[in-house]
């Protein structure tokens, strides 16, 4: 769905979404989007050893999940973080 780069924090993130979440995001209405699933995955950046001057995902830092139940409008948020 989207990619984010935070140069100050040295991180990069990718937002993944299923078709239901894509349609809900385009319409601006997440409520009522039963079966919605989104995940924001964040990595620490590391230098690309094969291409000078760019960075690639390195160590996994976190995964944030947003999902809705198929039968109700309840939305669940879950955060998984790397233990230090």
Contact map, one row per residue, 1 for C-alpha under 8 A:
111000000000011110000100000000000000000000000000000000000000000000000000000000000000
111100000000011100000000000000000000000000000000000000000000000000000000000000000000
111110000001111000000000000000000000000000000000000000000000000000000000000000000000
011111000001110000000000000000000000000000000000000000000000000000000000000000000000
001111100111100000000000000000000000000000000000000000000000000000000000000000000000
000111111111000000000000000000000000000000000000000000000000000000000000000000000000
000011111110000000000000000000000000000000000000000000000000000000000000000000000000
000001111110000000000000000000000000000000000000000000000000000000000000000000000000
000001111110000000000000000000000000000000000000000000000000000000000000000000000000
000011111111000000000000000000000000000000011000000000000000000000000000000000000000
000011111111100000000000000000000000000001111000000000001000000000000000000000000000
001111000111110000000000000000000000000001111000000000001000000000000000000000000000
001110000011111000000000000000000000000111100000000000000000000000000000000000000000
111100000001111100000000000000000000000111000000000000000000000000000000000000000000
111000000000111110000000000000000000011110000000000000000000000000000000000000000000
110000000000011111000000000000000000011110000000000000000000000000000000000000000000
100000000000001111111100000000000001111000000000000000000000000000000000000000000000
000000000000000111111100000000000001110000000000000000000000000000000000000000000000
000000000000000011111110000000000001000000000000000000000000000000000000000000000000
000000000000000011111111000000001111100000000000000000000000000000000000000000000000
000000000000000011111111100001001001110000000000000000000000000000000000000000000000
100000000000000011111111110000000000000000000000000000000000000000000000000000000000
000000000000000000111111111000000000000000000000000000000000000000000000000000000000
000000000000000000011111111111001000000000000000000000000000000000000000000000000000
000000000000000000001111111111000000000000000000000000000000000000000000000000000000
000000000000000000000111111110000000000000000000000000000000000000000000000000000000
000000000000000000000011111110000000000000000000000000000000000000000000000000000000
000000000000000000000001111111000000000000000000000000000000000000000000000000000000
000000000000000000000001111111111000000000000000000000000000000000000000000000000000
000000000000000000001001100111111000000000000000000000000000000000000000000000000000
000000000000000000000000000011111000000000000000000000000000000000000000100000000000
000000000000000000000000000011111100000000000000000000000000000000000000100000000000
000000000000000000011001000011111111000000000000000000000000000000010000100000000000
000000000000000000010000000000011111000000000000000000000000000000011111100000000000
000000000000000000010000000000001111100000000000000000000000000000111100000000000000
000000000000000011111000000000001111110000000000000000000000000001111000000000000000
000000000000000011011000000000000011111000000000000000000000000011110000000000000000
000000000000001111001000000000000001111100000000000000000000000011100000000000000000
000000000000001110000000000000000000111110000000000000000000001111000000000000000000
000000000000111100000000000000000000011111000000000000000000001110000000000000000000
000000000000111100000000000000000000001111100000000000000001111100000000000000000000
000000000011110000000000000000000000000111110000000000000001111000000000000000000000
000000000011100000000000000000000000000011111000000000001111110000000000000000000000
000000000111000000000000000000000000000001111100000000001111100000000000000000000000
000000000111000000000000000000000000000000111110000000111110000000000000000000000000
000000000000000000000000000000000000000000011111000000111100000000000000000000000000
000000000000000000000000000000000000000000001111100011110000000000000000000000000000
000000000000000000000000000000000000000000000111111111110000000000000000000000000000
000000000000000000000000000000000000000000000011111100000000000000000000000000000000
000000000000000000000000000000000000000000000001111100000000000000000000000000000000
000000000000000000000000000000000000000000000001111111000000000000000000000000000000
000000000000000000000000000000000000000000000001111111000000000000000000000000000000
000000000000000000000000000000000000000000000011001111100000000000000000000000000000
000000000000000000000000000000000000000000000011001111110000000000000000000000000000
000000000000000000000000000000000000000000001111000011111000000000000000000000000000
000000000000000000000000000000000000000000001111000001111100000000000000000000000000
000000000011000000000000000000000000000000111100000000111111000000000000000000000000
000000000000000000000000000000000000000000111100000000011111000000000000000000000000
000000000000000000000000000000000000000000111000000000001111100000000000000000000000
000000000000000000000000000000000000000011110000000000001111110000000000000000000100
000000000000000000000000000000000000000011110000000000000011111000000000000000001100
000000000000000000000000000000000000000011100000000000000001111100000000000000111100
000000000000000000000000000000000000001111000000000000000000111110000000000000111000
000000000000000000000000000000000000001110000000000000000000011111000000000011110000
000000000000000000000000000000000000111100000000000000000000001111100000000111100000
000000000000000000000000000000000001111000000000000000000000000111110000001111000000
000000000000000000000000000000000011110000000000000000000000000011111000001110000000
000000000000000000000000000000001111100000000000000000000000000001111101111100000000
000000000000000000000000000000000111000000000000000000000000000000111111111000000000
000000000000000000000000000000000110000000000000000000000000000000011111100000000000
000000000000000000000000000000000100000000000000000000000000000000001111100000000000
000000000000000000000000000000000100000000000000000000000000000000011111110000000000
000000000000000000000000000000111100000000000000000000000000000000011111111000000000
000000000000000000000000000000000000000000000000000000000000000000011001111100000000
000000000000000000000000000000000000000000000000000000000000000001111000111110000000
000000000000000000000000000000000000000000000000000000000000000011110000011111000000
000000000000000000000000000000000000000000000000000000000000000111100000001111100000
000000000000000000000000000000000000000000000000000000000000000111000000000111110000
000000000000000000000000000000000000000000000000000000000000011110000000000011111000
000000000000000000000000000000000000000000000000000000000000011100000000000001111100
000000000000000000000000000000000000000000000000000000000000111000000000000000111110
000000000000000000000000000000000000000000000000000000000001110000000000000000011111
000000000000000000000000000000000000000000000000000000000000000000000000000000001111
000000000000000000000000000000000000000000000000000000000000000000000000000000000111
